[in-house]
Amino acid sequence: MAAMFKVMSGIALTGFMGAAAVGSLASHNATSRKPVSLKFSIDSPFRANYKIHREWRAYPKGTANGNQNHDIEVSVVGKPSGWDHPPGSDVELSFTAFTGVDLDGQETRHLREIAQTIVTERLDRRLSELGSAQPWKMKNFNPAGWAGMMAMKAAGLYEIGFLNLWFPSHPVKVGDRWTSPELVGDEGTYGNQVKNLKGNVATCTYRLRAVDARRNTAVVSFDARAEMTYDIVDHVLKWNFKGTRRETQSGVWVIDIKTGLPISFRADRTMVESDGRSPEKEVTRTVVTRI
């Protein structure tokens, strides 16, 4: 079975700088041409609240968790790690609200019932000045099953999310590009269902698109791609087969230059997957996440 998976994402920062008023490239008309230094600069504890709207679509009907809308609120708390080399921040993400609707009607009741379980979940990570010192990790066991996993992926687990940004090690000007590795697409490894996973480090290219000196904001776009191979082993479902995946993701951030934290974010993700059993069959999944 082959699968195509497409994601568009957008997240608004509300607790750190107020509601995002500069969440689009078009709003950055006053572009500065001077080189800027971009980095995460967290010198005191902070809390930031984000709202995520995510739309999940699947075809053929009845596959891949169907057609759903999710509204998710998260709180991100960070503090300086206390390490001088390299300096960085310890960050924890908690879910404060979750609302889900199944447009096909089958899972709406379950999503409503599971919402209070999803808000008990936590993710944590370290951020260096230049980016992710480590990927997001589950701080506790996921008791919400597939619904909890979908919420965590919307926050950046297993895909490039709003805090999965690598900054360049030198000043850059508008138009400059830089690259970094990014870990993607390893869902299933926590449950030991995915084995022998290879190629899930994406090559990610960033570009500084605009700088607004008056607002002290910058627009950074990205494009990432990865090709993976893996084995699926599930003794309950009696699965034992090889899989391949080609994945691309692209999008754009508006960031606060002073702190490096995102003001808004959107992305588009496409995943084409084959499990080796029936490659002539395709399942198309489209996910839109926005402010």
C-alpha positions in Angstrom: 0.0 0.0 0.0 1.4 3.4 -0.9 0.4 6.5 0.9 0.7 10.2 0.1 0.7 12.6 3.1 0.6 16.4 2.8 0.8 18.8 5.7 0.4 22.6 5.8 1.1 24.1 9.2 0.7 27.5 11.0 1.1 28.4 14.7 0.5 31.7 16.5 2.5 32.8 19.5 0.2 34.5 22.0 1.8 34.4 25.4 5.2 35.8 24.6 4.6 38.8 22.3 0.8 38.9 22.0 -1.3 37.7 19.1 0.7 37.4 15.8 0.2 40.4 13.7 3.0 39.7 11.3 2.2 36.2 10.3 2.8 36.4 6.6 5.6 37.2 4.2 3.5 39.8 2.5 3.4 41.9 5.7 7.2 42.3 5.6 7.5 45.0 3.0 10.1 47.0 4.9 12.9 44.5 4.2 16.3 45.3 5.7 19.3 44.4 3.6 21.8 44.4 6.5 23.2 41.1 7.8 21.5 39.8 10.9 22.5 37.2 13.6 19.7 34.7 14.2 19.7 32.5 17.3 17.7 31.3 20.2 18.6 33.9 23.0 16.8 32.8 26.2 18.5 34.4 29.2 15.6 34.1 31.6 12.6 31.7 32.2 9.7 32.2 29.8 6.3 30.9 29.0 4.7 31.1 25.5 1.2 29.9 24.4 0.4 28.7 20.9 -2.8 27.9 19.1 -2.8 25.3 16.4 -5.6 24.4 13.9 -5.0 21.2 12.0 -7.1 19.6 9.3 -6.6 16.0 8.5 -8.1 14.5 5.3 -7.8 10.9 3.9 -8.8 9.2 0.7 -10.1 6.6 0.0 -12.8 7.2 2.6 -12.4 5.2 5.8 -8.6 5.0 5.6 -5.9 6.6 7.8 -8.1 7.9 10.6 -10.6 9.5 8.2 -11.3 13.2 7.9 -10.8 15.2 11.1 -10.3 18.8 12.4 -8.3 19.5 15.5 -7.9 22.7 17.5 -5.0 22.4 19.9 -3.6 24.8 22.5 -0.1 24.3 23.9 2.0 26.0 26.5 5.8 26.1 26.1 7.9 26.8 29.2 11.6 27.3 29.0 14.6 28.3 31.1 18.3 28.6 30.6 19.9 25.2 30.9 22.8 26.4 33.0 25.3 25.0 30.5 27.9 27.4 29.2 29.2 25.2 26.4 27.1 25.3 24.5 24.6 27.7 26.1 20.9 26.6 25.6 17.5 26.2 27.1 15.5 23.4 28.6 12.0 23.4 27.1 8.8 21.6 28.0 5.6 21.6 25.9 2.3 20.8 27.5 -1.2 20.5 25.9 -3.7 22.8 27.6 -6.7 22.2 25.3 -7.8 19.8 22.6 -11.0 19.7 20.5 -11.5 17.2 17.7 -14.2 16.6 15.2 -14.5 13.7 12.8 -16.2 15.0 9.7 -17.3 11.4 8.9 -18.9 11.2 12.4 -17.2 8.0 13.5 -14.6 9.3 15.9 -16.1 12.6 17.2 -17.4 11.0 20.4 -14.0 9.3 21.0 -12.1 12.6 20.4 -14.4 14.4 22.9 -13.8 11.7 25.5 -10.1 11.5 24.9 -9.5 15.3 25.1 -8.9 15.3 28.9 -6.3 12.5 28.4 -4.5 14.4 25.7 -4.0 17.4 27.9 -2.0 15.3 30.4 0.8 14.7 27.8 4.1 16.4 27.8 7.0 16.8 25.4 10.5 18.1 26.3 13.8 18.9 24.6 16.9 21.1 24.8 17.5 24.1 22.5 21.0 25.3 21.8 21.6 28.8 20.5 21.5 27.5 17.0 18.6 25.1 17.3 17.5 21.7 18.4 20.1 20.1 20.7 17.8 17.1 20.6 14.4 16.2 19.1 11.2 16.4 21.1 10.7 13.4 23.4 7.6 12.2 25.2 8.0 13.0 28.8 5.3 10.5 29.8 3.7 7.5 28.2 1.1 8.4 25.6 -2.2 7.2 27.1 -4.3 8.8 24.3 -3.4 6.4 21.5 -3.6 7.6 17.9 -5.4 10.8 18.9 -2.6 11.7 21.3 0.0 10.9 18.7 -1.8 13.2 16.1 -1.7 16.0 18.7 2.0 15.6 19.4 2.8 15.5 15.7 1.0 18.7 15.2 3.3 20.2 17.9 6.4 18.9 16.0 7.0 15.4 17.2 8.3 13.3 14.1 7.9 16.2 11.7 9.3 19.7 11.4 7.3 21.8 13.8 7.3 25.4 15.0 10.3 24.9 17.3 12.3 22.8 14.9 14.4 25.6 13.5 18.2 25.6 13.0 19.9 29.0 12.8 23.1 29.7 10.8 26.4 30.0 12.7 27.2 33.3 11.1 25.3 36.5 10.2 23.1 36.3 7.1 21.3 38.7 4.8 18.1 38.4 2.8 18.4 35.7 0.2 21.1 33.7 2.0 20.6 29.9 2.5 22.0 27.4 5.0 21.4 23.7 5.7 21.1 21.4 8.7 20.0 17.8 9.4 16.5 17.3 10.9 15.1 14.1 12.4 11.7 13.2 10.9 9.3 10.3 10.3 10.2 7.9 13.1 6.7 7.3 14.4 6.3 3.8 15.6 9.7 3.5 17.2 8.4 4.2 20.7 6.1 1.2 20.5 9.0 -0.9 18.9 6.8 -1.4 15.9 9.2 0.2 13.4 12.6 -1.6 13.2 15.7 -1.1 11.2 14.8 2.5 10.4 17.3 4.2 8.0 17.3 7.5 6.2 15.0 9.4 8.6 17.5 12.3 8.9 16.1 14.9 6.5 18.3 17.4 4.6 16.8 20.7 5.4 17.6 24.0 3.6 16.7 27.3 5.1 16.5 30.7 3.5 16.2 34.2 5.0 13.3 35.7 3.0 12.8 39.1 4.7 13.8 41.2 7.7 11.6 44.0 9.2 13.9 46.2 11.3 11.1 48.2 12.7 9.3 45.1 14.1 12.5 43.3 14.7 11.2 40.2 12.9 12.5 37.9 10.2 10.9 35.5 7.8 12.7 32.2 7.3 11.5 29.6 4.8 12.6 25.9 4.7 12.5 22.9 2.4 13.3 19.4 3.7 13.3 15.9 2.2 14.1 12.4 3.3 13.9 8.9 2.0 13.4 6.1 4.6 13.4 2.3 4.7 12.2 0.3 7.6 10.6 -3.0 8.8 7.1 -3.1 10.3 6.7 -5.8 13.0 3.4 -6.0 14.9 2.7 -9.3 16.6 -0.8 -8.3 17.5 -1.8 -7.3 14.0 0.4 -9.9 12.6 2.4 -7.5 10.4 5.9 -8.3 9.2 6.9 -6.4 6.1 9.3 -3.9 4.7 8.3 -0.3 4.0 9.7 2.7 2.2 8.9 6.4 2.4 9.8 9.5 0.4 9.0 12.6 2.4 9.1 16.4 1.7 8.2 19.3 3.8 8.4 23.0 3.2 7.1 26.1 5.0 7.9 29.5 6.5 8.4 31.0 10.0 8.0 34.6 11.2 10.4 34.9 14.1 11.3 37.4 16.8 14.9 38.3 16.2 15.5 39.3 19.8 14.7 35.8 21.2 14.6 33.5 18.1 11.1 32.3 19.1 8.5 31.8 16.4 5.6 34.3 16.1 3.9 32.3 13.4 4.7 29.2 11.3 3.1 27.3 8.4 4.3 24.2 6.5 3.4 21.8 3.8 4.3 18.1 4.2 4.0 15.3 1.6 4.7 11.7 2.4 4.6 8.9 -0.2 4.8 5.5 1.5 4.7 1.9 0.3 4.6 -1.1 2.6 5.7 -3.6 0.0 2.5 -5.7 0.1 0.3 -3.9 -2.4 2.2 -1.0 -4.0 -0.5 -0.5 -6.6 -2.9 0.9 -4.0 -2.5 4.4 -2.8 -3.9 6.2 0.2 -3.8 10.0 0.1 -3.8 12.0 3.3 -3.8 15.8 3.4 -3.2 17.7 6.7 -3.6 21.5 7.0 -2.4 23.2 10.2 -2.7 26.9 10.6 -3.3 29.8 13.0 
